[in-house]
Every structure is written in structure tokens, then in C-alpha cells.
Amino acid sequence: MTEEYLLRTMSYLRFLSAAVEATAAVWMLRSHRLETAVGINASLGLFGPTIFLLVSLLGLVGLAGKLPLAKLALIGAGVGLVFLGASVN
């Protein structure tokens, strides 16, 4: 995979994420129901981290040949810590 391909894919995933978030916000407003809005928000709670993980993985794939293994491990650990911190109540 070329760097250009990875960069475009990362950007497209972020555009997709933004479109889904904006659409969800409109659905919340149009539903006029708190229960529905909370359900939509819960779905976004699963979607957002998935996009974050995919974009991070694509970035790591692109950097794999350019950075030392120790730095890649630190970046991967940082992504893992973000998920750990988000899951701890």
C-alpha cells in the first residue's frame, strides 16, 4: 500500500465518521424523543472508537517501515491506553 493510498483512506474514514455523526445529530433532533436520542448516541459510542482504531492502524501500517519498532510499540500502546481509559468508569 502506498502512502498516498493510506492517507486517502484515513481521510475518507474521517469524512465518513463526520457524516455519520452529523446524520445522527439530525436524527436526534427529528426524533423529538429522549429515549431515541440516547439510543442513537449509544450507537455512536461504538462507531467512533472503531473509526479511531481503523485510522490509527492504517497510520501505523504506513509508518511501519519508517519508525523504529520501539516507537511503533509506544504509539500502539497509546492507542490501547485510549481505549482502556474510555472503558474504565
PyMOL commands that set and color helices and strands:
alter all, ss='L'
color gray80, all
select helices_A, chain A and resi 3-31+34-63+69-87
alter helices_A, ss='H'
color red, helices_A
deselect
rebuild
show_as cartoon
